[in-house]
Structure formats: structure tokens, C-alpha cells
Amino acid sequence: MSSLVKVEQKGPAAAVALPEESQYLTFLLGGDMFAIGILNIKEIIEYGHLTSVPMMPEFIRGVINLRGRVVPVVDLRSRFGKPSSEVTKRTCIVIIEVQVEGSADEDPVTQDIGVIVDSVSEVLEIAAQDIEPPPAFGAHIRTDFIRGMGKVNGEFVIILSVENVLSVEEMAMLEKAAEVVAA
Amino acid sequence: MSMEEALQTFFAESHELLQEMEDRLLAIPALAEEDRSETINAIFRAAHTIKGSAGLFGLDGIVEFTHVLESVLDKVRAGQLMMDADMVSLFLDCKDHVARLVELQESGATLSTDDQGKGNELVARLSVYLTDTPQAAVAPAGEASHPAPAHPTDSLALESLGGNVLDNDNWHISIEFGTDVLRNGMDPLSIFRYLGTMGHIVRVVSFFDRLPALSELDPESCYMSYVLNFHSEADKATIESAFEFVQEDCKINILPPHSRVADFVEAIKNLKQDDLRIGEMLVKSGTLTQRELDAVLAYQTAQEQGDSASQDPHKRPLGEMVVQAGIVQPEVVEAALHKQIQQKKAKSRQQQSIRVDAEKLDTLINLIGELVIAGAGVNIVAHRSGQTDMLEAASTLSRLVEEVRDSALNLRMVQIGETFNRFQRVVHDVAKDLGKEIELEITGGDTELDKTVVEKIGDPLTHLVRNSIDHGIEPADIRAARGKPAQGKVRLNAYHDSGSIIIEVQDDGGGLNRDKILAKAIEKGLVEPGIDLPDSEVYQLIFEAGFSTADKVSNISGRGVGMDVVRRNIEALRGNIEIDSQYMAGTTIRIRLPLTLAIIDGFQVKVGNAHYVIPLDMVIECVDLPEENINDGHDSNYFSLRGEVLPYMRLRESFEVTGETGKRESVVIVKYGNTRAGLVVDALLGEFQTVIKPLGKLFERLRGIGGSTILGTGEVALILDIPGLVQQMIRKSHHETSRASVKE
């Protein structure tokens, strides 16, 4: 419940802060249209050569080699609690840079995380006034994952809150929970 | 060298000198009275050099403090004061204060009132020693006015023996600055200013003869020469130290007061300059009178004639000349020569090591990591091509890459000795605080390990050593009752063992009380009552968070990190920690660490479609899984290996890999510490150089997978964390057995 309140407070504030980030990459996932601010996106690569990591929650599909660096890949569909979609020719991995809060004595660092999407569509300008606060329910995914609902040609796209969807702390915690259950 | 760089060098050197000072101070109590002089000299030199260098940079705070310290040390050196335990502690505190001053300077911070108070207090404590013996009060630098040096050194005394002593009680210093002095960030003025703190500069004469025509003059070059007439009580080495930073590219000549004529001849010879000009310089600066100069020149001419008369084709060394002339005893020359050789040796030793920015080294290691991966890629292509010459070239390449990798990793290897030596101080302080008598024994200090590991091992080790002294070693009366020597012993040891480094902290104290730990664990609900645990597991309980059996909390082990943090730090280094203890007899804590964090030799295996890498130094052998175990249920996970029971785990099950198993399963037998275990895999793929890529924060809680690496094909393979897996296996079986016993 607390997260719900937090998001409701965040909604208008985010709408005010949005002008600086008005371009979004839109992509399809299980038939729904989603968007991510392009400032967080580093690159988009073809799906392939994924090495799965055992003993991790299902939504962490594995790791890939990104020019010598090992980057974890998250399956957005299973992160949203839905069955993952089939890999097709159009399946892509979007590499997103997220902030990882270090412990007290460390500086925050950035980490690259790949997310699997069914297909990428285009980069869109969405003006701040065209962005509505997220609905309290009905979007079928956790409300704190949604930053806002953008209106594009009379249809809504779900603008994702990258910090929450790809929260390293939360995902690492989930993995611990899995371990505790297994033990 | 710019001023800023020179300053950085000063900071680095000061830290080293202070470290040396501390080491020597701690060594003092163990030395017999008559063997101390060398050590005391070294301590004095360290303080002195810091003072001298600080003076060059105008760091007055450091100069003032070290001056007082130096004065007391000087009295110790002269045998007027005895160095006792109190004084050692005082000097240690002073050393800390100097270190603090240097650090403040380094960070650009200003002195806090606390620091100032501390400094004043130390100065007051030092001054007690200075006023105790009034007849030998050391005059503050800059105001020295005693006619004779307070503590003439042996060499000075010798130098004044015999020969035609000149009637002169001032030092004579001639210096010709090298052209690059200014470019190197050194200002002759600041040197003179510093010299001024040691005595009184009676006269300075400047010589401009090296000055070129204005059109050729380079404003950044130094063309100056000076002759100084200097009145001071300082000894020659002290005066010389003022020129320490410019020594290399300058011609310097320092002649003590009352020098013999021969010395001036030497000075003239050494400078290889026009005799007359030097003579002129000497007269001008007031060192010599015209009459004396005539004597010197006459002496020299006589020498030269003697030379040609003997018809020696080799010019005789000046030293010999002087001896023959009956001015100096042969022993003195010998001593001088010996000193020269020693200095040369010290210099060549210095040149054998180079300071390198750690970052540059890291970049190199990273690049070599990439090279190793690329090399593996080339190998795969070569094998695929099937061309013999290509294969040959590729194998030569990979052999070389392997060598490069090893030597690059070696660059990062440092001896653990330095880290161990720091504990002399820790033991000294803690033992003093607790009123215990402790001896620290260090062995295996030359064991090498990765610098990153060394840096991170300091804190956990400190905690363990403090613990040993506080909780391990019993108070003297209990020790006596137990028939142990009153002095407790803590031992630090390091050695290599099957690809790991072992660091041991050992004490001869009371040992761990197994029953007490177990009782506490049961009380805390960590262990179910009635379960019989092996000793090693009981001891492991002390690493649990918030676990303490101590009846009283002391400020010694309460400080810093707890035992759970120690364990976490060690595990973060991919190491583990074991305890061996005998009640009443002592405890040994054994830390096992990997040698390096960057690249390892790996053994590649396949499970399902995924590749995994097992650190090669943990692999003992590979065998086929015995037939009867292939299709058994999950009941018995062990088989007989040449008569021994070997537990094994199927990676396929642990990693929940689906799909058909291969026709033949293999077992990789791994050893970790004293545990041996088998890992059942689908296929063995052989050795492989593995560059460890961290998996990142997302996977940091994952046990059983230690990292990842990139194969030659570009695919990512995961590196198995054997200790993690083995522990998991043990935990799992405990869990199952305890569940079974509950069911019963």
C-alpha cells in the first residue's frame, strides 16, 4: 500500500520533470506497447548467445557477452509476472544503464542490464502534457513499475519506471528469498 | 619534476620513513644496549630527513615538531639518554603525530585544535628529556652559537686530526648548481633559507662566470655558483642533507671548520675547475686568507711534481697521494672507500624497483585479460582450419600469452611481510592497554600474494590479532597457574597450499570453550539441542552475527569489525576461514585465500548446453561415474573411489538443467581445504585460461557461482565457486538428515 501512495505522489512531480526527457523508445511486449526514456538506453542488440545462470529467479534469463563485458539479461515479461513470450526473429535485447546504490561507504555505480523485448518499434516524442499519472489498477503490472501513461495517436503507451523495474537491490533480494526457500 | 610532483614524492617518502621509524622503534626493546646504536641512528636519520625535506617545502609545522623530536633523539644517539619502554611509546606517539601532520598537508586540511593539543602535549613530554641534563641542552636550530660542535662525530674528529689545520671555524660550502635545477622545481634560495635554520650564513659570494651571452641565455636554466661561509653546530651529514634534492646535478663541496690544506686541494681537484678561480672563490668567501691560499697552491704544485717524478703512467688516486704525504692514516681512506662502495650498493638497490601507478598496472592486467580471451579465440579458429602451420603459430602465441599473463600477474604480487610487520605495533599497543606481555612471532613474511588481497586482508587480520590478545591469551596469573610462561605468544604465519595462500593467526592462550559456545548457540536458537556437531562447526559459530561468549566487553575487541564481518570480508575475497582450537592450549585461525583475483587456470566442463569452469587448482582428478551409480535414485550420493567414500553432487540436478544426460557422465573430483567431493558433469572439455569477469551486484548473493568468463567463441561461461557448492552440499545433507531425525 505504501508503494501505491508513493507513486501517486510521484506522478505529478514526474510530469513536471519530464520536459528534459521527452523522447522515448517504444517496444512491444506480449501485445502491449511500452516505452522507456531514451536517456537510459545504451544500445539495442539482436537476441542470442545467452548463458543461463542457475539458481536465479526465472526473470533473470542469464548473461551475455557485450564486447568483453558480462551483462545480465532480464526477461521483462516474467518480471511482470507473466509467461515469457517465445523468441522470434524480431526479439531484441535492449541494454539499459541503471544506477546501483552502493552501500554506505561506496559511491553509486552504474550497471548495464539487458531486457528482452518482443520487438522494438520507434523513438517517439511524448510531450509532458500528454503523460497521465499511472492508473491505480488495471494495467496488469505493478503500479510502481509505471512512471506514466503516454498518449500517442489516441492510444496509451505504458512508460516504465526503469529504476523500479530494474532495481538491482530488489532483484538481488528476490534471489536471496529464492535461496532461503530452497534451503 | 614540478613542485607538486616533488611534494608528492616527499609525502610518499615520509610515509616510508615513518614506517621504518616505527619498525625500528619496536625493535629497540629486543636489542641489547650495545647493539642499539645502528637502530637509533636509523631512527634519527628518518626524523632528520623528514625535517630536512619538510624545510625545503616550507612546511614549518612539520619542521618545528620534528626538530624537537630530533633533538631528543640526538641525545639518545649521543648516549646521554637511555631509550626505555616509556620513551619508545612516546616516540611512537610522536611518529603518529608526524604522520598525521604529513597527512593533513597531503589532504590540504588544516590542523584541528585536537591535533594541535596533541602536538603541544608531545612537545611538552619531549622537552622533559631536553631539560633534564642542562649542560647538554641542545640549542634550537638557527640560534646555534656555541663555538664548538656539541656532538662532534667521529669522522669530523678524524678530519681535524693532523695536517695543516687552517685557522677557520666556519664551514666552507661551495656549490655549483646544475643547469636543470630550476626546471626540477628546486630553488637555490629555499635551500639557503633552510640552511639558515641550521646556523648562520656568514657570507655568500655568487659567481656568474657560467652566465652565457644574453642572446643564448635560457631563463629557465640556472647558471649560478655560490660559495658560502657558514657558521653552524650541525654535523656534515646534516648540512649535506640540505642539498639532498639537488645533490645529483650539482657540484657540492662542504668543508668542515679547521680543515686541513689537503682538503682544500681535494675540493679544488674534485671541482675540476680552474685552480686560480677556486682559490679566488675561497679567498673571497673568507674561508682562506691569501697566505693560506698560497700554501694550498704550493702544496698542490708540489704534489703534481711528485706525480710526474714517480713517472707512474697511471695517475695515482688522490686518496693515495694524501696518504703518502702522511696527512691521513690509511684506515681513514679505507673507511671512506668502504662507505663509497656501500653508498653505491644502496643506490643500485634503489634503482631495482620502480614506483608505478597502481592504475597503470590494472589497465595492463585488464588488457592482458582481453589478450588471453582473444588468444583462446585464435586457438579455436586454428583448430577449425586444420592447418598445421597455423596451429603451430597459434600454440606458440598462446604459450607466450600465458607467460605474459604470469609475469603481469607477478607485478601485482607483493610480500605479505610488510602487512605482518604492521602488527608489531598493534600487538605492542594492545598488549600495553591490557597490561599483558605478548610476543609476536612472524613467519612466512616472504609469501607473495595479490596486492588487492593484501590491502583487504589488513582489517580482518587486525581484528583477529586483537581478539587473540584480548580473549585468547590469559592474564599472567592464570597463565602461571596453567604452567605457561608469563609472556603470551601470538604467531602470524603465511604459506602456499594447493593454489591458495594460507594465513594463520595462532596464539598459545586459553583456546575456545566448545561447551560454552554450544550452550550459547543453543540459547540463541542457532543450533537445536541434542545435535552432535563436529568441533570445527561449533567453532564456526563464533562467526555468526552478534555472537559473543565474552563475559565482559572490552574496548579492544569491541572496536572495529566483528567476527561476522571478518568472515564476510574473507568470503568476499573468495576465501574461507577455519578454526582449530585446543581448550587451555591455544587457538589457530586459518584463513585460506586465492592467490589472485584476476585470472585463473580453469577446467572447462559441460552440463546440458552450458559451459562451466572449475578453478584448476581445486581439481584433483576426473573419473567416469561408476555404472551402478548412473541410474540410481537420489538416495545415496556417494561412491567408492579406490576404497574411499567420495560424496558427489550432480550439477544437472543442482542447477535444474533439463534435457537428456549424455551417454557417459564424468565426475570431477575437487578438493577444498580438507573436503573432497565429486561433481557429476556431462562432458569434460579440458584446461582453459580463465579471465574472471565479475557478475555484478545482481548476482552477489548467489552461492555456488563465483564469477564468469568469456570463452574463445564469445560465449559466457560461469565459474563454479567450489567452496560455496561444497558448503551448500553439506548444508543440504545436514538439512535432510536433521529433517529425517525430526520425523523419527
Contacts between the chains, C-beta under 8 A, distances in Angstrom:
chain1	res1	chain2	res2	distance
A	49	B	714	6.6
A	49	B	715	5.8
A	49	B	716	7.7
A	51	B	610	6.2
A	51	B	611	7.8
A	51	B	708	7.7
A	51	B	715	6.3
A	51	B	716	4.1
A	51	B	717	6.9
A	51	B	718	6.8
A	52	B	610	6.5
A	53	B	695	7.7
A	53	B	699	6.7
A	53	B	702	7.3
A	53	B	705	6.5
A	53	B	718	6.4
A	54	B	654	7.2
A	54	B	655	3.4
A	54	B	656	6.4
A	54	B	657	7.4
A	54	B	704	7.6
A	54	B	705	7.2
A	54	B	718	7.9
A	55	B	654	7.7
A	55	B	655	6.8
A	55	B	656	7.8
A	55	B	702	6.2
A	55	B	703	7.8
A	55	B	704	6.2
A	55	B	705	7.3
A	56	B	699	7.2
A	56	B	702	6.7
A	60	B	698	7.0
A	62	B	716	7.9
A	63	B	695	7.1
A	63	B	708	6.1
A	63	B	716	5.0
A	63	B	718	7.9
A	64	B	716	6.5
A	65	B	710	5.0
A	65	B	714	5.4
A	65	B	715	6.8
A	65	B	716	5.0
A	68	B	370	6.0
A	68	B	373	7.1
A	68	B	710	6.6
A	69	B	693	7.1
A	70	B	693	4.5
A	70	B	694	7.7
A	70	B	695	6.5
A	70	B	696	7.5
A	70	B	708	4.7
A	70	B	710	7.1
A	70	B	716	5.6
A	72	B	695	7.4
A	72	B	696	6.5
A	72	B	698	5.0
A	72	B	699	7.1
A	100	B	697	5.2
A	111	B	696	5.6
A	111	B	697	6.3
A	111	B	698	7.3
A	113	B	698	7.4
A	168	B	696	7.9
A	168	B	697	5.1
A	168	B	698	5.4
A	171	B	698	5.8
A	172	B	697	6.3
A	172	B	698	5.6
A	172	B	699	7.6
A	172	B	700	6.4
A	172	B	701	5.7
A	175	B	698	7.8
A	175	B	699	7.6
A	175	B	701	5.7
A	175	B	702	6.5
A	176	B	701	4.8
A	179	B	701	6.9
A	179	B	702	8.0
A	179	B	703	7.2
A	183	B	731	6.8
A	183	B	732	7.8
A	183	B	735	6.9
